[in-house]
Amino acid sequence: MNLEIFKFLWTLIGFIALLVTIPGTIELLILTIGAILPPRKSAESKNAPFRLAVVIPAHNESTNIETCLKSLFRCQDKNSEIVVIADNCTDNTSEIAAKNGARILMRNNETERGKGFALDFAFTELLKESFDAFVIVDADTIVEPNLLSEFRRLFLAGANAVQCRYTVANTESSVRTRLMNIALLAFNVLRPRGRDFWGLSCGIYGNGFGLRSEILHLVPYSARSVVEDLEYHLELVRKGFRVLFADKTGVKGEMPASGSGVKTQRSRWEGGRLRMLANFAPQLFFEVCKGQFRLLEPLLDLLLLPLAFHISLILFSVLQFDFKLQILGFFSIAIVILHILSAVFVGKGGWGDLAVLAYAPFYILWKMSLIKTLFKTSQGDAQWIRTERANTGEKL
């Protein structure tokens, strides 16, 4: 191969790589601008009785359930009830939860496994009662004291669905958990805040979200994929509903610090997103072409690859012989840097979060090693695999 052919092929690769990242870069820029601008004033809420059920899906969560419940009981009031779904448990999760004052729903189904099935089971049972809305919290979570009051305020102001901040509880456990916290500050704080500013649906992130009873009647929780939260949110926005962002409250979840749990979790999240891209992107594209412009942002979100892969593709355009491609590549990287720094600022991170970014190149290389697993997890028949915790041997 002579030099001219090599230059042509290398430039072509750089151009295609940059083309793939353009929708995601646009998405990052729009949401970052919206997130750093002063938030819009929220609507005034009524003062009226409003019953909340806090639903906690739990499978063998004896290690964490008590801590989670204690944090929830600090914000419970007379118009709320805490319900634990003991889902295919083989340990004493239900006994510990009951001892700590929670109501227990037992579910045993070895063929239909996963969080989506557990939540659908709980909603089917609880919708028969007089609850006005449901708040979903993972069993390994610590919630802020104002969680329920803030959700109730937004629901009474007219919200159909709500998502709060969702970040990492154990940021000091390892470099990986601190990097994960920065990722969640971008994904679960900055981006929903940006969407909320532009009047868009902020998204559902699996932990710390709430749904009105009426919404569950209109859009049943039938999501069954390994990323059932994203799947359900896409169904909501396609039906014309919007999720509001509860920026004044949040939940913190425990993340695996090391071991196989790290790989399992990342593969499930990102492989599942690839599956949703294949399932929903064509539909959203055609609906946007028919004038449903409110679906453009969810489409851009699906087209935005995980930042590690997004940055890796942009690097192909930077390492080019073509000066115009280099300029576009550097501009795209500048947007990513602005996005990450803004996430730390908006998420009230500190210098430690900025310092750990020095490890980001090694994290990106590690993510590249997961590509084969991600594609396996993105298959339609992919099974839900729980995340093993290295510190206890338990799973979440």
Secondary structure as UniProt FT lines:
FT   HELIX           3..36
FT   STRAND          52..58
FT   TURN            62..64
FT   HELIX           65..73
FT   TURN            74..75
FT   TURN            78..79
FT   STRAND          80..87
FT   HELIX           93..99
FT   TURN            100..101
FT   STRAND          103..107
FT   HELIX           115..126
FT   TURN            127..130
FT   STRAND          133..136
FT   TURN            139..140
FT   STRAND          141..143
FT   TURN            145..146
FT   HELIX           147..156
FT   TURN            157..158
FT   STRAND          161..168
FT   TURN            171..172
FT   HELIX           175..184
FT   HELIX           185..190
FT   HELIX           191..197
FT   TURN            198..199
FT   STRAND          209..212
FT   HELIX           213..218
FT   TURN            226..227
FT   HELIX           228..238
FT   TURN            239..240
FT   STRAND          243..253
FT   HELIX           260..289
FT   TURN            290..291
FT   HELIX           293..295
FT   HELIX           296..303
FT   HELIX           307..318
FT   HELIX           323..346
FT   TURN            347..348
FT   HELIX           351..355
FT   HELIX           356..359
FT   HELIX           360..368
FT   TURN            369..370
FT   HELIX           371..377
FT   TURN            380..381
FT   TURN            390..392
//
